Amino acid sequence: MITLHHLRIGRSIFTVWLLEEVGVEYQLRVYQRNPETMRAPPELKQVHPLGKSPVIEDEGLLLSESVAITSYVLQKYDADNEFSPSPDSLQEWAHYMQWLVYPEASVFAPLLLKMLTLRSGEEHSVISPFSDGEIELHFNHIAAQLGQRSFILGERLTGADFGITYVISMAERLGLLGNYPTLAAYLQNMRARDAFQRAVANAVE
């Protein structure tokens, strides 16, 4: 059974959702953020040196990083490739991998900068124009890829949708989806999935 170390109010809810979609048996160890700093509690460093979430334990393996966890879970538990293309279809697999790593590798950083400047209560002469420009670039790119599709790579949910949903959710919290109605609709559709609803219910118990 997988143990997921889940930090409340953060990206690990999307790992809970992944496990629910795939149908993997798991248990949660839930951690609360410091209400003043919004940082993880020191107990998470007893699990992993970085003290961050998500982290999973599975048969002696301790694994961090959302994309690595998604790849591992699907490699081990998605034998029929329901949520990812087979590596035998090399071009399709490469396109999938591009979208799997893209949210964390490219989209998250400008969103983080935007979040920090908003928390500071004032714009920054260098950081704000940079983050705003990058966010517009990336979200136009995501919207173009999505088009009228139900999912980021077509008409079925894949591992890439978990990360894309995370960054769109983060953008919503920052009030940045006003110009992207298709992304707002996509986010609501992901949240309406039964597995997502189960993930939220389990993670707040």
Wavefront OBJ file of the C-alpha trace (Angstrom):
o trace
v 0.000 0.000 0.000
v 1.236 3.478 -0.863
v 1.604 5.987 1.956
v 1.150 9.559 0.778
v 2.443 12.374 2.944
v -0.108 15.070 2.238
v 0.367 18.716 3.174
v -2.951 20.501 3.443
v -3.594 23.345 0.980
v -1.131 22.459 -1.726
v -0.269 20.397 -4.738
v -0.371 16.997 -3.047
v -4.180 16.951 -3.336
v -3.539 16.291 -7.027
v -1.511 13.207 -6.098
v -4.439 12.019 -3.978
v -6.614 12.528 -7.040
v -4.138 10.519 -9.177
v -4.285 7.593 -6.757
v -8.081 7.701 -6.744
v -8.274 7.741 -10.538
v -5.877 4.822 -10.914
v -7.558 2.885 -8.115
v -4.435 2.378 -6.010
v -4.852 1.469 -2.361
v -3.264 4.170 -0.235
v -3.173 5.747 3.184
v -2.742 9.414 3.960
v -0.571 11.063 6.555
v -1.865 14.605 6.734
v 0.176 17.643 7.798
v -1.046 21.167 8.524
v 0.746 24.334 7.460
v 1.946 26.899 9.973
v -0.903 29.460 9.884
v 1.492 32.393 10.178
v 4.140 31.401 7.636
v 2.094 28.940 5.526
v 5.168 26.696 5.587
v 5.161 22.962 6.154
v 5.630 21.697 9.713
v 9.050 20.342 10.762
v 7.593 16.830 10.930
v 7.775 16.573 7.152
v 11.578 16.839 7.320
v 11.538 13.646 9.346
v 10.069 11.985 6.261
v 12.168 13.673 3.549
v 15.103 16.112 3.907
v 13.327 18.827 1.903
v 10.301 18.768 4.178
v 7.911 19.172 1.262
v 4.887 17.362 -0.129
v 3.911 15.228 -1.946
v 6.119 12.363 -0.849
v 5.128 8.731 -1.200
v 6.403 5.526 0.365
v 5.856 2.267 -1.480
v 7.559 -1.029 -0.714
v 10.662 0.610 0.697
v 10.806 3.373 -1.910
v 10.699 6.987 -0.719
v 9.847 9.267 -3.641
v 9.294 13.013 -3.932
v 8.476 15.374 -6.841
v 4.999 15.341 -8.365
v 6.056 14.379 -11.889
v 8.266 11.530 -10.661
v 5.417 10.257 -8.474
v 2.934 10.412 -11.354
v 5.350 8.562 -13.642
v 6.073 5.915 -11.009
v 2.430 5.299 -10.126
v 1.395 4.946 -13.764
v 4.392 2.760 -14.640
v 3.634 0.397 -11.775
v -0.147 0.446 -11.505
v -1.416 1.391 -14.981
v -0.427 -1.745 -16.854
v -3.075 -1.202 -19.533
v -1.853 2.341 -20.251
v -5.251 3.802 -19.484
v -3.663 7.081 -18.343
v -0.574 7.274 -20.538
v 0.496 6.136 -23.999
v 2.752 3.149 -24.396
v 6.445 3.953 -24.951
v 6.136 1.741 -28.034
v 4.337 4.681 -29.679
v 7.429 6.842 -29.345
v 6.155 10.137 -30.777
v 2.872 9.944 -28.864
v 4.774 9.070 -25.681
v 7.232 11.953 -26.201
v 4.369 14.417 -26.702
v 2.766 13.099 -23.510
v 6.045 13.458 -21.585
v 6.385 17.049 -22.773
v 2.997 17.933 -21.284
v 3.636 15.849 -18.170
v 6.732 17.841 -17.165
v 5.630 21.207 -18.568
v 3.510 22.492 -15.620
v 6.269 22.104 -13.044
v 9.181 22.856 -15.359
v 7.825 26.003 -17.015
v 4.468 27.234 -15.721
v 4.852 27.075 -11.943
v 7.748 29.557 -11.552
v 5.983 32.659 -12.952
v 2.861 31.766 -10.977
v 4.951 31.562 -7.825
v 6.478 34.970 -8.538
v 3.006 36.397 -9.081
v 1.766 34.897 -5.827
v 4.683 36.387 -3.865
v 4.244 39.869 -5.327
v 0.527 39.746 -4.568
v 1.295 38.757 -0.981
v 3.734 41.655 -0.695
v 0.941 44.067 -1.590
v 2.899 45.917 -4.253
v 4.124 45.393 -7.786
v 7.822 44.882 -8.488
v 9.417 46.856 -11.312
v 11.268 43.826 -12.705
v 9.492 40.733 -11.400
v 5.897 41.797 -12.064
v 6.246 42.516 -15.809
v 8.247 39.319 -16.236
v 5.770 37.084 -14.397
v 2.752 38.689 -16.079
v 4.271 38.188 -19.523
v 5.245 34.592 -18.833
v 1.831 33.741 -17.406
v 0.111 35.152 -20.492
v 2.500 33.231 -22.747
v 1.950 29.928 -20.969
v -1.789 30.180 -20.510
v -2.344 31.110 -24.137
v -0.254 28.042 -25.004
v -2.293 25.785 -22.710
v -5.582 27.195 -24.022
v -4.463 26.614 -27.617
v -3.493 23.024 -26.837
v -6.760 22.361 -25.025
v -8.982 23.946 -27.659
v -12.388 22.321 -27.329
v -10.978 19.031 -26.057
v -12.113 17.522 -22.782
v -8.533 16.825 -21.678
v -5.162 18.342 -22.440
v -4.166 15.579 -24.874
v -7.533 14.680 -26.341
v -10.608 12.851 -25.170
v -9.187 10.816 -22.296
v -7.606 11.737 -18.986
v -3.844 11.209 -18.891
v -1.091 11.779 -16.359
v -0.494 15.185 -17.935
v -3.885 16.446 -16.778
v -2.971 16.288 -13.093
v -0.196 18.870 -13.400
v -2.119 21.040 -15.838
v -5.082 21.081 -13.467
v -2.762 22.081 -10.629
v -1.348 25.157 -12.370
v -4.780 26.223 -13.639
v -6.124 25.854 -10.105
v -3.274 27.992 -8.813
v -4.033 30.620 -11.456
v -7.670 30.642 -10.386
v -6.682 31.310 -6.771
v -4.624 34.257 -8.005
v -7.553 35.636 -10.009
v -5.891 35.056 -13.388
v -8.454 33.051 -15.351
v -10.706 35.898 -16.481
v -9.367 35.796 -20.042
v -9.381 32.006 -20.282
v -12.964 30.679 -20.169
v -12.018 27.321 -21.678
v -9.418 26.767 -18.948
v -11.913 27.740 -16.250
v -14.389 25.242 -17.710
v -11.689 22.568 -17.892
v -10.851 23.144 -14.231
v -14.475 22.796 -13.180
v -14.812 19.594 -15.194
v -11.751 18.101 -13.508
v -13.054 19.044 -10.084
v -16.408 17.459 -10.885
v -14.876 14.030 -11.517
v -15.852 11.398 -8.968
v -12.212 10.568 -8.215
v -11.403 14.216 -7.544
v -14.382 14.505 -5.213
v -13.255 11.383 -3.344
v -9.732 12.784 -3.100
v -10.965 16.019 -1.541
v -13.234 14.154 0.871
v -10.425 11.819 1.985
v -7.848 14.577 2.299
v -9.914 16.746 4.640
v -11.124 14.040 6.981
l 1 2 3 4 5 6 7 8 9 10 11 12 13 14 15 16 17 18 19 20 21 22 23 24 25 26 27 28 29 30 31 32 33 34 35 36 37 38 39 40 41 42 43 44 45 46 47 48 49 50 51 52 53 54 55 56 57 58 59 60 61 62 63 64 65 66 67 68 69 70 71 72 73 74 75 76 77 78 79 80 81 82 83 84 85 86 87 88 89 90 91 92 93 94 95 96 97 98 99 100 101 102 103 104 105 106 107 108 109 110 111 112 113 114 115 116 117 118 119 120 121 122 123 124 125 126 127 128 129 130 131 132 133 134 135 136 137 138 139 140 141 142 143 144 145 146 147 148 149 150 151 152 153 154 155 156 157 158 159 160 161 162 163 164 165 166 167 168 169 170 171 172 173 174 175 176 177 178 179 180 181 182 183 184 185 186 187 188 189 190 191 192 193 194 195 196 197 198 199 200 201 202 203 204 205
